[in-house]
Amino acid sequence: MSHRIAFPVLAAVTCFPLLALAAESQLPDAKPVQDVQVLPLPYDQSSFEHDARELTRYHYGPALKRPFWYPLIGPPRQIGAGRSLTRMGHPRDPHTHSHHNSVWISHHDVAGVDFWSDRPGTGRIVHQYVKQYEDGDKAAWMLSLNAWQDGNGKTLMNEWRRTQVEPGDKGNWLMLIDLQLEAPATGPVTIGQNPFGLIGVRMAKTIGVHDGGGRILNSQGQLNEGEVFRKPARWVDYSGPVTKEDTGGITLMDHPANPGHPTPFHVRGDGWMGACLTLNRPLTIEPGKPLRLRYALWIHAGVPKVPEIDARWKDFAARGLPQPPATTVVSLVPSPTRPPSP
């Protein structure tokens, strides 16, 4: 005769809620976990994540010519998680365009020094330290300090950089880039008249007009390189194929508080766009009078039209600038490895 053993299943099931309550009671002051986080990573990187999905990563290691953001991940529902809308370098000329680092900040002429290209002897934008990380339910941001140094390691200009990431609807998201450029106490620094700088975006190969059959559109309704090249605009959008079934893109926005707004945009059918801060005239920064700039990138699915993008730009334009950094660099030093002691 076989004997069956009756397990107390019901008793076990009813115990689980009690165990959960017991666990909760051990954390009476527990705070909600925030949805958007910026996480420091090894090898001088910081990852911006929404619900544990990476949206972009900021790279600022000591071997780099300049910090940059890569990848910029598109909306998962439309184009699949993990697919970047930007790339590193020109798809047809990676050597001479090695400075096309996904999304980057640089300029061809700061006090006569080239920070744009990667040629020997050119300037470097050297990360100094991260001053602050902040997470939140709607956004996460980080504040860092960079030194613009010539080929001999002399700092010509300091730059506070604030990166903020905000998830939006349907998996689309926004990245805000706020810059504060400071001259040394010894005298002014001039950003020369030149089309290259201050922000550039190298699109994924499949999105480019030439390689992927993509589309360039600006706020004036002008299309592609022939119409958009170096024309003033509030924004420029670059959209195109991302997978065999889906499309996506990035809108680069110029803030109305920036000098010369609406700025001319330098765009190419080979897959890159940039906002020209000093196409028509140089800019001089005086000691104690920093230059503040704001740009935004809207990362989206699909190929949006002017009214939809214009609505996004108006929301961006209506927002006030963040408070300037509480710490101002008084004396420029070659390359500190850690923040000054409080």
N, C-alpha and C positions, 0 to 999 in steps of 0.2 A: 504494500500500500504506500502510495506517494503522499508526502505531506507538503502542502504549500505554505510558504511563509508570507504572512501579510505584513507589508511595509506600511509604516504610518505616513502615507503620502500626504494626506490632508494636513496633518500636523506640521509636516515639513514646509508645505506651501504657505501655511498661515504664519510660519516663523519669519519668512523673508521680509514682510512689511515691518515686523518688529525690529529686525536687524537694521533695516534702513533707517527707522526712526531713531534707533540707538546711535547709529553713525552720525545722523544729523545733529543729535543732541550734543555730540562732542565738539561741534563747530558752531556755537551760538552766534559768533560774529562773522561767519563766512560771507564773503562778498561775491556777487555774480562774476563769472568769468567773462571778460570782455571779448566781443566778437572779432575785433580788428586788432592785430598785434604786430609790432615790429620787433623782431628777434635778433639779437646779436649772434653771429656765427663765427666759427674759426676762420682764420686766414683773411681777416679784415673784410667781412661782409655782413650785411644786415638784410634780413628777409621780411618783407611785408606780406602778411597772411590774413585772409578772411575765412573764418571757420576752418582753420587748418589747411586751407588751399593757398599756395603761394601765388601772389599777383605780380610782384616784381622783386628784384634783389639789387641792393646797392653795393658796388664794389669800390674799395678805396685802399687797396694794399700799397705798400711802399715801393714796389717795383713798377707801378703803373705810371704812365705819363699824365693821366688825369683820372679822377673818379668817374664812374658811369653807372647807369641802371640797365641791367639785363638779367633775365628776359622781361618782356611785358606780355603777360599771358592774357589771351582773349577770353570772352565769356564761355564757360564750359558747355552750356546747353546748346549753343549754336555751332561751335567749332572744335569742341573736344578739349578737355583739360590738358594742360602742358604744352600747347602750341603757342609759340611766341610770335607776336606781330612785328618784332624787330629782329635784326641780325647784327653780327659783328663783321664789319668790313664790306667793301664793294663786292658784289657777286662776280664781276668780270675783271676787276683790277684790285685784288686784295692787298697787294704790296704797297702801292702808292696811296691807297686809301685805308691803311690800317688804323688811321685816327677816327674812322667812322665807327664809334663804339656804341651802337644801339641808340641810346639817348645820352647825350653828354653836353657839358658846359665847357666852352673854351673860346678863344678869340685869336685872330691872326696878328694883332698888333696891340700889345699893352706895353707902353713905354718903349716902343720900338722892338720888342721881343715877340717872336712868333710862338704862341701857345697852341696853335691850331694843328700843325703837322707833326709828324713823328721823326723828322729829319734830325741827324746828330747836331747837338749844340742848341736845339730849340728849348723853350721854356717847359717847365713842368708845374702842374697844379698838384701840390703835395698835401695830402690829408694830415691834419695835426691831431685832432681828437674829436670824439663825440661828446657833446656837452649834455645832451638830454634825449631820452626815449620816452614816448608816451603812447599808451594803448587806449582804446575806447570802443564803445558800441557802434559808433558811426564812422570813426576815423582813427588812424594811428599816424604818429609823426616822429621824426628825429631831427636834431639840430647838430650840425658839425661845423668845424672850422677848417678852412683850406688856406694854404699859402701859395701865391703865384710867384714862382722863383725862376730866375734866369738860368742860363747854362752853367753859371758859376755857383749856384745855390743862394744867390742874394734874393731876398723877398722884396718884390716890387709892389705887391698889393695883397691884402688879406680879404677873405671872403667867408662870410657866414652863409651856410646853406641849410635851408629847412625843407625837408621832403615830407609831404603829407599824402596819404592814400585813403580814398573814400569809396567803398563799394556802393553801387547804385542799383537800379532796377534791371531785371533780366540778365544779371551777370555782368553788365557794363560797369566800368569804374572810372574814377577820376584821380589823377595825380597832380598835385599842386607843388610847384617849385618856386620857393621864395629865396632871393639872393640879396645880400647886403655886401657891397663892395666898399672897402675902406682904403684910403691913401695913407702912407706913412706920415708920421708927425713932422718929418723933415721937409715935406713939400708935396705938391700935387702929383697925380699920376694921370696920364692921358691914354684913353682907349682910342686908337687911331681910326681914321675913316677907312672902312673896309667892309666887304659884304659878308665875310666869314666870321660869324659869332653873333649872338652869344650862346644860342642853343641850337643843337642839331638832332635830327631823328633819322636813323637809317632803317628803312622798312624791310620786312621780310622779302625775299626774292620773288615769291609768288604774287606779292601785292604790287610790285613795281609795274609801271605802265609798259615798259619795253619787255620785261621778262614774263609778266603774268597777265597783262591786259587789264591792269588796274586803272584807277581814275583819280585825278587831282582836282579838287574843287575848292574855291575860296569864297569868302563872305560876300563878294560882289557877283557871284554866279559865274565867274570865269573858270575855264576848264583847261587842265593839263599845262605842261611846261610852256607852250607857246603863248598862252594867255596869262598865266599866273606868275611867271618868272619875274621876280623883283618888283611886283606890283603891291601897293599898300593894301592891307586887309586886316580885319579883326581876327580872322582865323583862316587856317588852311587844313583841309581834310585829305588824307591819303587812304583810299580803300581799294580792296581787290580780293581775289581768290585766296583762301586760306587752306581749304581742303577741296576735294573734288566736288563736294556738295555745298560748301558754305563760303561766305564772304565775311570780311571784317576790316577794321581799319583804326586809325588814330587821327584825332583832330588836335592840332597844335594851336593854342590860343594865346593871343597877346592881350595883356591887361591894359585898360585905358589909363592907368596911372604911370605906365612905362613911358620914358622919353620918346617922342616921335610917333606915338600911337595915332592912327593905325600904322604899324610897321610894314616895310616891304618884306616879302618872303622870298628866299632863294630856294627854288624847287627844281628837281630834275626828274625826267621820265625814267631814269635808271634806279629810282627808289629812295630818294632822300629829300628832306625838306628842312629848312631852318629859318628862324626869324632873324632878320638883319638889324641889329641894334644901331649900327653906325654906317649904314650904306651911304648916307648923304652928308654926314658931318661927324667930326670926332666928338668925344665926350671927355671932359676933364673933371676928375674927382678931387676936391680940395680936402686937406686935413680937417678932421672933425665934422665933415659934411658927407657922410656916406651916400652912395647911390643904391637905392632899393629898386628891385625888379621882381616882377611876378609873371610866371607862365603857367599854363595848365595843359595837360594832355588828357583827352577823353578817349578811353579805350572801349571800343564798341563792336558789336556784331552788325552785319549788314552793310549796305551802302546808303547812308542817310542823305537826305536832300537839304537844301539851304534852310527852310523854316525850322526843321528839327534841330539842326546844329546851332542855328542862331538862338534858339530858346536856351540851349545849354550855355552858350557864351554869355547871354544876358544874366543868367543866374551867377555865373562866375564873375562877371564884371561888377555886379551889385554887392559883392562881398568885400568887406573891409580887409585891409592888410593885417597880418598878425602883428603883435607887439614886437618891436625890435629886440634883439638879444640883450639880456641884462648885462652881459660882459662885453665890453669893448676893448679891443686890442690896442693898447697905447703905443708900445714899442714893438716893431716887427723884428722877430728873431729868425735865424736861418731855418730851423726845423725842429721844434720841440717834439718830444716823443710822448708826452703826457700833459694833461691840463695843469695850469698853475695851481698851487695850493690855495685854499680859501683863506 
